């Protein structure tokens, strides 16, 4: 397992093998522009190879669900997982899921380990 970390202006990104894991900063609004930075980073790192994305929501922040329309057009992004133990966040994520291209490629988990295991199966 190869692991590295990158600090962006809206949070920390960790790469484990072919998985991009984001821990975004408290109180931000994660919008389309921020998402495009992540998608560009994924394209640069994985160079067209399949990868998965995990949003490890350890902090509270807002998400513009329109980001999933952009994410849907990224051919090598094969699965998205959200990790949260907060029931309100989990319910909000179910709404976000409706904006993604394939609902069976977007799941909510309460542990990072279970999200990583699911992503590995999906890609």
VENTA-V121975 format. One record per residue. RES is the residue in one letter. PSI is psi in whole degrees, 0 to 359 (999 if undefined). OMEGA is omega in whole degrees, -180 to 180 (999 if undefined). NEAR is the number of other ideal C-beta (glycine too) atoms within 8 Angstrom. Layout:
RES,PSI,OMEGA,NEAR
RES,PSI,OMEGA,NEAR
This chain:
X,124,178,4
X,131,-178,6
X,138,174,7
X,162,-177,6
X,147,179,8
X,133,177,9
X,125,176,5
X,170,-177,10
X,350,-180,2
X,4,179,9
X,187,-178,9
X,136,179,9
X,132,175,14
X,136,177,12
X,123,175,13
X,111,-177,9
X,244,-179,6
X,38,179,8
X,130,176,13
X,120,-178,15
X,125,-179,13
X,133,169,13
X,100,-174,10
X,156,-175,11
X,150,177,8
X,134,170,6
X,1,-178,6
X,165,167,11
X,109,179,7
X,110,-173,12
X,185,-176,8
X,320,-180,9
X,315,177,6
X,318,180,11
X,320,178,12
X,326,176,9
X,318,178,10
X,318,179,13
X,319,177,12
X,319,178,8
X,316,178,12
X,317,178,14
X,321,-180,11
X,315,-176,7
X,313,-172,9
X,352,172,12
X,50,177,6
X,352,178,5
X,151,179,7
X,140,176,8
X,166,177,14
X,159,-179,16
X,133,176,15
X,126,172,16
X,103,-179,10
X,94,-170,10
X,75,177,12
X,342,178,4
X,162,178,9
X,129,177,7
X,166,-179,12
X,148,179,6
X,129,172,9
X,114,-175,9
X,347,178,9
X,344,178,8
X,332,-176,14
X,339,174,13
X,317,175,8
X,314,-178,12
X,326,-180,13
X,332,-178,9
X,359,178,6
X,106,-170,10
X,324,-176,4
X,356,172,11
X,108,-170,12
X,339,-178,9
X,148,177,13
X,133,176,14
X,144,175,15
X,133,179,16
X,122,176,13
X,144,174,10
X,355,-178,3
X,121,-176,8
X,326,177,5
X,316,178,6
X,318,179,11
X,320,178,12
X,320,177,8
X,324,-179,9
X,328,177,11
X,326,174,9
X,315,179,8
X,321,-177,13
X,329,-178,10
X,342,-179,8
X,351,-178,10
X,150,-172,13
X,315,-176,5
X,108,-177,6
X,333,179,7
X,359,176,4
X,19,-180,10
X,118,-177,13
X,160,178,9
X,136,-179,11
X,160,176,11
X,359,173,8
X,147,178,7
X,321,-180,10
X,316,-180,6
X,325,177,9
X,316,179,15
X,315,-180,12
X,318,179,8
X,315,179,12
X,316,-179,13
X,325,177,9
X,320,-176,6
X,331,-178,9
X,999,999,10
